[in-house]
Amino acid sequence: MEKTKNTSPKSTQGSEKSNKKAAMKSSQLMELFEDELKDIYWAENALTKAIPKMIKNATSKELNKALTSHLEETKEHITRLEKVFSLIEVKAVSKKCEAMEGLIKEATEIMESCEEGSMRDAGIISAAQKVEHYEIATYGTLRQFAETLKLPKVVDLFEKTLQEEKEADLKLSDVAMAAINVEAAEEAI
């Protein structure tokens, strides 16, 4: 009769979890993943300060509504990022995102240089869509990294955020094409 080793499921799960974490920690991809995670965490937090300025400067009710909705989504994105940090057992800290800082600076310059009305609204949409495209690229990359690192719960969180970013971009396009771009084109210089 063959003797079987008596291992409890708890001890096996515990050692598998620590082995998995050790493997993740030693991965160069995991290091890049964490770095990019800190970067987008900074970016999303910065957007919670930048989007209200866009809302304040927008004159279109539709644009205002789209930006207000996305501000609430951005706050949810931060919560999801904090969940990702928790899932990979890394402290939620941010690293300054130079790209987002530049995009926010550009948005501010557009708002300051454009005349109030459709022209400024078109500029706000332009700046906001640049932000959305940066976020779409970042979340798409992070989702793929998480997939490669075999982090299915993280993949699901990033997929949800990625879809929301794509929807926000489409909504901004709809608002622009419905009236704002046409009105801005008709405004005299």
VEXNUVEX-582866 format. One record per atom (N, C-alpha, C): residue in three letters; x, y, z. Coordinates in steps of 0.05 Angstrom, whole numbers, padded with zeros to 5 digits, always signed. Layout:
N
ALAXYZ
...
END
This chain:
189
MET+00017-00023+00000
MET+00000+00000+00000
MET+00018+00025+00000
GLU+00010+00044-00017
GLU+00026+00068-00020
GLU+00020+00088+00002
LYS+00041+00099+00014
LYS+00037+00118+00035
LYS+00033+00146+00023
THR+00013+00160+00032
THR+00009+00188+00022
THR+00018+00208+00043
LYS+00028+00229+00033
LYS+00037+00250+00051
LYS+00013+00266+00061
ASN+00012+00271+00086
ASN-00010+00286+00097
ASN-00005+00316+00096
THR-00016+00329+00076
THR-00013+00358+00074
THR-00040+00371+00076
SER-00042+00391+00092
SER-00068+00405+00094
SER-00070+00425+00071
PRO-00095+00429+00062
PRO-00099+00448+00040
PRO-00089+00476+00046
LYS-00092+00484+00072
LYS-00083+00510+00080
LYS-00053+00514+00076
SER-00037+00495+00086
SER-00008+00498+00084
SER+00001+00497+00055
THR-00012+00481+00038
THR-00006+00480+00010
THR-00013+00506-00004
GLN-00036+00517+00002
GLN-00044+00543-00009
GLN-00026+00565-00001
GLY-00018+00565+00025
GLY-00001+00586+00035
GLY+00026+00585+00021
SER+00038+00561+00018
SER+00064+00560+00005
SER+00062+00566-00025
GLU+00039+00558-00038
GLU+00036+00566-00066
GLU+00034+00596-00069
LYS+00020+00608-00051
LYS+00016+00638-00052
LYS+00043+00651-00048
SER+00059+00642-00029
SER+00085+00655-00024
SER+00104+00650-00048
ASN+00103+00626-00059
ASN+00119+00620-00083
ASN+00111+00638-00107
LYS+00085+00641-00110
LYS+00075+00658-00133
LYS+00085+00686-00129
LYS+00082+00696-00104
LYS+00090+00724-00098
LYS+00120+00727-00102
ALA+00136+00707-00094
ALA+00165+00709-00097
ALA+00172+00709-00127
ALA+00158+00693-00143
ALA+00162+00692-00172
ALA+00155+00719-00185
MET+00132+00730-00176
MET+00124+00756-00187
MET+00144+00778-00180
LYS+00154+00778-00155
LYS+00172+00798-00146
LYS+00198+00798-00161
SER+00207+00774-00170
SER+00233+00772-00183
SER+00231+00778-00213
SER+00207+00781-00223
SER+00203+00785-00252
SER+00209+00814-00260
GLN+00224+00817-00282
GLN+00228+00844-00293
GLN+00202+00856-00302
LEU+00184+00839-00314
LEU+00159+00849-00323
LEU+00142+00859-00299
MET+00144+00845-00277
MET+00129+00853-00253
MET+00140+00880-00243
GLU+00166+00884-00245
GLU+00177+00910-00237
GLU+00167+00932-00255
LEU+00166+00928-00281
LEU+00156+00947-00299
LEU+00126+00952-00294
PHE+00111+00931-00289
PHE+00083+00932-00283
PHE+00078+00951-00259
GLU+00093+00946-00237
GLU+00090+00962-00213
GLU+00096+00992-00219
ASP+00117+00996-00235
ASP+00125+01024-00241
ASP+00103+01038-00257
GLU+00092+01024-00277
GLU+00070+01035-00293
GLU+00045+01040-00276
LEU+00040+01022-00258
LEU+00017+01024-00240
LEU+00020+01049-00223
LYS+00043+01055-00212
LYS+00048+01079-00196
LYS+00045+01104-00213
ASP+00053+01102-00238
ASP+00051+01124-00257
ASP+00021+01132-00263
ILE+00005+01112-00269
ILE-00023+01117-00275
ILE-00038+01125-00250
TYR-00030+01116-00227
TYR-00042+01124-00202
TYR-00038+01154-00197
TRP-00014+01163-00203
TRP-00009+01192-00201
TRP-00027+01207-00221
ALA-00027+01197-00246
ALA-00043+01210-00267
ALA-00072+01212-00260
GLU-00084+01190-00251
GLU-00113+01191-00244
GLU-00118+01211-00221
ASN-00100+01211-00201
ASN-00104+01230-00179
ASN-00101+01259-00189
ALA-00083+01264-00207
ALA-00080+01291-00219
ALA-00104+01299-00235
LEU-00117+01279-00248
LEU-00141+01285-00264
LEU-00164+01293-00246
THR-00165+01284-00221
THR-00187+01292-00204
THR-00185+01322-00197
LYS-00162+01333-00201
LYS-00159+01362-00197
LYS-00162+01378-00224
ALA-00154+01365-00246
ALA-00155+01378-00272
ALA-00183+01379-00285
ILE-00198+01357-00282
ILE-00224+01355-00295
ILE-00243+01376-00284
PRO-00244+01382-00258
PRO-00262+01404-00248
PRO-00256+01431-00261
LYS-00231+01436-00268
LYS-00224+01461-00282
LYS-00235+01461-00310
MET-00235+01438-00323
MET-00247+01435-00350
MET-00277+01440-00348
ILE-00289+01428-00328
ILE-00318+01431-00324
ILE-00325+01461-00320
LYS-00309+01474-00304
LYS-00314+01503-00298
LYS-00312+01520-00323
ASN-00294+01512-00342
ASN-00289+01528-00366
ASN-00307+01520-00389
ALA-00320+01497-00388
ALA-00338+01488-00409
ALA-00364+01503-00409
THR-00374+01510-00433
THR-00400+01524-00434
THR-00422+01505-00444
SER-00415+01484-00458
SER-00435+01465-00469
SER-00445+01448-00446
LYS-00472+01445-00444
LYS-00484+01428-00424
LYS-00476+01399-00428
GLU-00475+01391-00454
GLU-00468+01363-00460
GLU-00439+01357-00452
LEU-00421+01376-00458
LEU-00393+01372-00451
LEU-00390+01372-00420
ASN-00404+01390-00407
ASN-00403+01391-00378
ASN-00412+01364-00366
LYS-00434+01353-00377
LYS-00445+01328-00368
LYS-00425+01305-00372
ALA-00413+01304-00396
ALA-00393+01284-00402
ALA-00369+01285-00383
LEU-00359+01309-00379
LEU-00336+01313-00361
LEU-00343+01306-00332
THR-00366+01314-00323
THR-00375+01308-00296
THR-00377+01278-00292
SER-00389+01264-00311
SER-00391+01235-00310
SER-00364+01222-00309
HIS-00345+01232-00325
HIS-00319+01220-00326
HIS-00303+01226-00300
LEU-00309+01249-00288
LEU-00296+01254-00262
LEU-00303+01233-00241
GLU-00329+01225-00241
GLU-00337+01204-00223
GLU-00324+01178-00230
GLU-00322+01172-00255
GLU-00308+01147-00264
GLU-00279+01148-00256
THR-00267+01171-00258
THR-00238+01174-00251
THR-00234+01167-00221
LYS-00252+01176-00205
LYS-00251+01169-00176
LYS-00253+01139-00172
GLU-00270+01126-00188
GLU-00273+01097-00186
GLU-00247+01083-00197
HIS-00235+01095-00217
HIS-00210+01084-00227
HIS-00188+01084-00206
ILE-00187+01105-00190
ILE-00168+01106-00168
ILE-00173+01084-00148
THR-00199+01080-00141
THR-00206+01058-00123
THR-00197+01031-00134
ARG-00202+01027-00160
ARG-00193+01002-00173
ARG-00163+00998-00172
LEU-00149+01020-00177
LEU-00119+01019-00176
LEU-00110+01011-00148
GLU-00123+01022-00128
GLU-00116+01015-00100
GLU-00121+00986-00095
LYS-00142+00975-00107
LYS-00148+00946-00105
LYS-00126+00930-00118
VAL-00117+00939-00141
VAL-00095+00925-00155
VAL-00070+00925-00137
PHE-00063+00948-00126
PHE-00040+00948-00108
PHE-00044+00928-00086
SER-00068+00926-00075
SER-00073+00907-00053
SER-00071+00878-00063
LEU-00081+00873-00087
LEU-00080+00846-00097
LEU-00051+00836-00102
ILE-00034+00855-00110
ILE-00006+00847-00115
ILE+00012+00852-00090
GLU-00002+00860-00068
GLU+00012+00864-00042
GLU+00034+00884-00044
VAL+00028+00907-00056
VAL+00047+00929-00058
VAL+00032+00954-00048
LYS+00046+00970-00032
LYS+00035+00995-00022
LYS+00026+01014-00045
ALA+00003+01025-00042
ALA-00007+01044-00063
ALA+00008+01070-00061
VAL+00027+01074-00078
VAL+00041+01099-00079
VAL+00042+01108-00108
SER+00045+01134-00112
SER+00046+01145-00139
SER+00074+01154-00146
LYS+00078+01154-00172
LYS+00103+01164-00183
LYS+00095+01184-00204
LYS+00106+01208-00203
LYS+00098+01229-00221
LYS+00098+01220-00250
CYS+00075+01225-00263
CYS+00072+01218-00291
CYS+00078+01242-00308
GLU+00101+01243-00320
GLU+00109+01266-00336
GLU+00090+01271-00359
ALA+00081+01249-00371
ALA+00063+01251-00395
ALA+00037+01264-00387
MET+00025+01255-00365
MET+00000+01267-00356
MET+00003+01296-00347
GLU+00025+01301-00334
GLU+00031+01329-00326
GLU+00031+01347-00351
GLY+00044+01337-00372
GLY+00045+01353-00397
GLY+00018+01356-00410
LEU+00002+01335-00410
LEU-00025+01336-00421
LEU-00043+01356-00406
ILE-00040+01355-00380
ILE-00056+01374-00363
ILE-00047+01403-00367
LYS-00021+01407-00370
LYS-00010+01433-00375
LYS-00020+01444-00402
GLU-00020+01426-00422
GLU-00031+01434-00448
GLU-00060+01441-00447
ALA-00076+01426-00432
ALA-00104+01432-00429
ALA-00108+01459-00416
THR-00092+01465-00396
THR-00094+01491-00383
THR-00087+01514-00402
GLU-00067+01510-00418
GLU-00059+01530-00438
GLU-00081+01534-00459
ILE-00094+01513-00467
ILE-00116+01515-00486
ILE-00139+01531-00474
MET-00146+01525-00450
MET-00168+01539-00437
MET-00162+01568-00433
GLU-00137+01575-00428
GLU-00129+01603-00424
GLU-00127+01618-00450
SER-00121+01604-00472
SER-00116+01619-00497
SER-00141+01620-00515
CYS-00161+01603-00509
CYS-00185+01602-00526
CYS-00207+01620-00515
GLU-00221+01633-00533
GLU-00243+01650-00525
GLU-00266+01632-00514
GLU-00279+01642-00494
GLU-00301+01627-00481
GLU-00323+01621-00502
GLY-00334+01597-00500
GLY-00355+01588-00519
GLY-00347+01563-00533
SER-00357+01560-00557
SER-00352+01536-00573
SER-00323+01531-00578
MET-00308+01552-00583
MET-00279+01549-00589
MET-00265+01537-00565
ARG-00270+01547-00541
ARG-00257+01536-00517
ARG-00267+01507-00512
ASP-00293+01503-00516
ASP-00304+01476-00513
ASP-00291+01456-00532
ALA-00286+01464-00557
ALA-00272+01447-00576
ALA-00244+01441-00566
GLY-00231+01461-00555
GLY-00204+01458-00544
GLY-00203+01439-00520
ILE-00224+01442-00503
ILE-00226+01424-00480
ILE-00229+01395-00489
ILE-00246+01391-00509
ILE-00250+01364-00519
ILE-00224+01353-00531
SER-00210+01370-00546
SER-00184+01361-00557
SER-00165+01352-00535
ALA-00163+01368-00514
ALA-00145+01362-00492
ALA-00154+01337-00477
ALA-00180+01335-00473
ALA-00191+01312-00458
ALA-00187+01286-00474
GLN-00190+01288-00500
GLN-00186+01263-00516
GLN-00157+01254-00516
LYS-00139+01273-00516
LYS-00111+01266-00514
LYS-00106+01251-00487
VAL-00118+01260-00466
VAL-00116+01247-00440
VAL-00128+01219-00442
GLU-00152+01217-00454
GLU-00165+01190-00457
GLU-00147+01171-00473
HIS-00135+01180-00494
HIS-00118+01162-00510
HIS-00094+01153-00495
TYR-00083+01171-00478
TYR-00060+01163-00461
TYR-00069+01141-00441
GLU-00093+01146-00430
GLU-00103+01126-00410
GLU-00110+01100-00424
ILE-00122+01101-00447
ILE-00128+01076-00462
ILE-00103+01060-00467
ALA-00082+01074-00476
ALA-00056+01060-00481
ALA-00045+01048-00456
THR-00046+01063-00434
THR-00035+01054-00409
THR-00050+01030-00398
TYR-00077+01033-00397
TYR-00093+01011-00385
TYR-00092+00986-00403
GLY-00090+00990-00429
GLY-00088+00967-00447
GLY-00061+00952-00442
THR-00040+00967-00438
THR-00014+00955-00433
THR-00014+00941-00406
LEU-00025+00954-00385
LEU-00026+00942-00359
LEU-00043+00917-00358
ARG-00065+00917-00373
ARG-00082+00894-00375
ARG-00066+00870-00387
GLN-00051+00876-00408
GLN-00035+00855-00421
GLN-00013+00845-00403
PHE+00000+00863-00388
PHE+00021+00855-00369
PHE+00008+00837-00348
ALA-00015+00844-00338
ALA-00028+00828-00317
ALA-00036+00801-00328
GLU-00044+00800-00353
GLU-00050+00774-00365
GLU-00025+00757-00367
THR-00003+00768-00376
THR+00022+00753-00378
THR+00032+00744-00350
LEU+00027+00761-00330
LEU+00036+00754-00303
LEU+00016+00736-00288
LYS-00005+00728-00303
LYS-00025+00709-00292
LYS-00039+00721-00267
LEU-00049+00745-00271
LEU-00064+00759-00249
LEU-00093+00764-00259
PRO-00109+00743-00260
PRO-00136+00746-00272
PRO-00154+00767-00259
LYS-00153+00770-00232
LYS-00170+00791-00219
LYS-00161+00819-00228
VAL-00135+00822-00231
VAL-00124+00848-00240
VAL-00132+00853-00269
VAL-00131+00832-00286
VAL-00139+00835-00314
VAL-00168+00845-00315
ASP-00186+00833-00299
ASP-00214+00841-00299
ASP-00217+00871-00291
LEU-00202+00879-00271
LEU-00204+00907-00262
LEU-00195+00926-00284
PHE-00172+00920-00297
PHE-00162+00937-00318
PHE-00181+00936-00343
GLU-00193+00914-00349
GLU-00211+00912-00371
GLU-00235+00930-00367
LYS-00246+00931-00343
LYS-00269+00948-00337
LYS-00261+00978-00341
THR-00238+00985-00330
THR-00229+01013-00333
THR-00223+01019-00362
LEU-00210+01001-00376
LEU-00204+01006-00405
LEU-00229+01011-00421
GLN-00250+00996-00416
GLN-00276+01000-00430
GLN-00288+01027-00423
GLU-00286+01035-00398
GLU-00297+01061-00390
GLU-00281+01084-00404
GLU-00255+01081-00406
GLU-00239+01102-00419
GLU-00246+01103-00449
LYS-00250+01081-00462
LYS-00258+01081-00490
LYS-00286+01094-00493
GLU-00304+01088-00475
GLU-00331+01100-00477
GLU-00330+01130-00472
ALA-00313+01139-00454
ALA-00310+01168-00449
ALA-00299+01181-00474
ASP-00280+01169-00488
ASP-00269+01180-00513
ASP-00291+01182-00534
LEU-00307+01161-00537
LEU-00329+01162-00556
LEU-00350+01183-00549
LYS-00356+01186-00524
LYS-00375+01207-00515
LYS-00365+01235-00522
LEU-00339+01239-00518
LEU-00327+01265-00525
LEU-00329+01270-00555
SER-00324+01250-00571
SER-00327+01252-00600
SER-00356+01259-00608
ASP-00375+01245-00595
ASP-00403+01251-00601
ASP-00410+01280-00594
VAL-00401+01289-00571
VAL-00407+01317-00563
VAL-00395+01336-00583
ALA-00370+01331-00591
ALA-00357+01349-00610
ALA-00371+01350-00636
MET-00378+01327-00647
MET-00390+01325-00673
MET-00419+01335-00674
ALA-00433+01332-00651
ALA-00461+01340-00650
ALA-00465+01370-00655
ALA-00447+01386-00644
ALA-00451+01415-00648
ALA-00426+01432-00643
ILE-00410+01425-00624
ILE-00388+01442-00616
ILE-00369+01449-00638
ASN-00359+01429-00653
ASN-00340+01434-00674
ASN-00352+01451-00696
VAL-00377+01446-00703
VAL-00390+01462-00724
VAL-00393+01491-00715
GLU-00402+01495-00690
GLU-00405+01522-00679
GLU-00378+01536-00678
ALA-00357+01522-00669
ALA-00330+01534-00668
ALA-00320+01542-00696
ALA-00326+01525-00716
ALA-00318+01531-00743
ALA-00332+01556-00754
GLU-00356+01561-00745
GLU-00372+01584-00754
GLU-00366+01609-00740
GLU-00352+01608-00717
GLU-00345+01632-00702
GLU-00324+01648-00717
ALA-00328+01674-00717
ALA-00308+01691-00730
ALA-00283+01694-00713
ILE-00261+01698-00727
ILE-00235+01701-00713
ILE-00233+01729-00701
END
